[in-house]
Amino acid sequence: MERSLYIVHRWAGRPNTDFYPWLESKLRQPASGFSAVHTLDMPQPVLPTPEAWVSTLARTLGPSLPASTVLMGHSVGCQTVLRYLAAHPPAVPIDGALLVAAWWEIDSPWEALQPWLAPIPNLDRVRAAVRKWVVLLSDSDPYTPDHVRNQRLWEERLGAEVILQPGGRHFNNPIEPAVLNALQSHFAAGP
């Protein structure tokens, strides 16, 4: 089954930063398992708000999502995916979500981050909206150094499969093989 992938970038990211261009080029190759890859250009990336980012994702995805959709968020993009699914759950569960450098808590949050730390309502609805939750974390992320607690929260709250990448920091490099591997091993093949 060919899947469509929608990527929500990180705070201060753009579609042409970090690993996004490299990942898109890899996934556009034949037999990648993805028929379409879209890295969204989110508004005001240096000062994002949940309202603006969730509404942008909702407009991009439209009123109904095909079951073959995979959503991917990076850092605050993960929060965008969760908040979108809380407000706009699909009629049928989508294939999957990959959350990269995902967090529920930040050790030293700055003021502009506070709206993103508000509890997400309807977590049961969020959990049910996706068939397979995969979270890619690092044991050296400067924003969430307690990777053990972070992993446990993802497992408890969403039943996610958590992949821990040693030394992955916040996954901001131009090439991030762990992200590609997570997508290919969990979402590229089979129904």
N, C-alpha and C positions, 0 to 999 in steps of 0.2 A: 504494500500500500504506500503510495506517495503522500507525503505529509507537507503541510505548509508551516513554516517557522516564522514567528514574529518575535523580534528581539527588542527589549526595552533597555536602553543603555543606562550607565551609572550617572550619578551626580557629576556635573561638569563634563560629561562625555558628549560625544557626537558620533554619528554613524561612521565617520572617518578616523576615529581615535581608537586607542587600545587594540584589542584583538578583533574587533568587528569586521574590518575589511578582509583580513586574512581568513577568518571563519567563513564569511560569505563566499570567498573564492573557493575554499575547500568544499563547501556544501553545494556549490553550483556545478560541480563535476558530475558526470554521468555516474549513476549507481550510488549516489550519496544517500538516497532514500528520501530526499526532500525535493519536491517539485517547485517550491517557491521559498525564498528567504527574504525577509523584510526587516531591516534594522530601522526602527522608527527614529525620526528626528524630533525629540521631545522639546516642548517650549521652555524657554528660560532655564537652560540646564545648570547655570551657575546658582540659581535660586529657585529650585523646583518646588511646586506645591502639589499636595495630593490631588486637589480638585483639578488643576490644569492637566496633570499627567494622566489621571484616570479618565478624564473626559476625552483627551487626545487618543488614548488607547481604545476607548469605546467607539469613537467616530471612525477610527481606522478599521476596527474589526467588524463594524456594522451590526445589524440587529440579530443576526444568527451566525453562529460559528459552526463550520463543519466539524464533525467528530474527529477528522484527521488533523486537526490543528494542534501544534505544540507552541506553547508560550515560553519564552526565556527572558528572565530578568537578570540584571547585574547590579548588585548592591541595592541602591534605592529603587532600581527597576524591579527588583523582587517585590518590594512593598507595593509598587504600582500594580503588579500582576495580582497580588493578593487582594488589594482594595478594589480593583476592577471586578474580580470574581465575586466579592462580597456584594457588590451593587448590581452586577449584570451576569448572574450565573447563566451558562448556556442551557438550552433546552435539553440537550443530551450531553453527557460528560465528554470532554475533549480528551485526546490521546495522552497528552502529558504536559508537564511543566518542568523545566530545568531552571533552578535558582542558583546563581553563581555569586559567591561572597555574600550569601544571604544572612540576615540578622533579624532578631526580634528586639534586641537591646544593643546599645552602643555604650562603651565604657565612659567616654567623655563627650557627650553630645553637645553640639553648639546650638545656639538659639534657633537658627533657621531650620534645624533638624527636628525640633520638638513636635510639629504637626505629624511627622512621619512615625513618631513613637506612640501615638495614641492607639489604644487597643483597636483591633480589627473586629468588626461585628460579624456575626454569622459564620464563625469558623467551620461549623458543621457543613454549611452550604458551600463554603470555599473548598473544603476537603472533598466533598462529593462531586464537585464540578470537573475534577481532573482524575483520569484513570490511574496515572502513574506520576507521583511526585518524586523528583530527584533533586537533591541539594548538594552542591559542590562547595565545600568549605576548605579552608587552609588552617594549618596549625600555627601559622605565623601572621595572621591577619591583624594589622595594627588597630583596627576598630573594634574587633571582638576577640581579644586574646584568650578568653576562656572558651576555647573551641569545644571542650567537652560539654559544657552547659549548653552552648549554642546547638550542638548536635542533638542533645537530648530534647531540647524544646521543639526542634523540627520533627523529630520522630514522634513525640507525644502529641503535638498539636495537629499535624497533617498526616501522620503515618508515612512520612517521607523516607526514602532510602537515601542515606547520607554517605557521600564519598568524601574522604578526607585526603587532601593533597598536601603532603609534606612540603614546606617551604613555598607554598603558592602565594603568600602574602594576600593582596586584594585582587589578584588576577587582572592587572592593568598592563601587562606586556603586549607588544605587537603580535606575538605568537603565543598562544596558550593551548598546547596540545591536550591538556586535561579537559578543557571545555569541549573540544572536538570529540575526544574519546567518550565523554559522558553522553553527548548527543548521539553518536553513532552506535554505541553499545546499548543504549536504552530506547532509542526512538527511530533509528534509521531502517531497521529490518523488521519484517513480519507484520502481522495485523495489529 
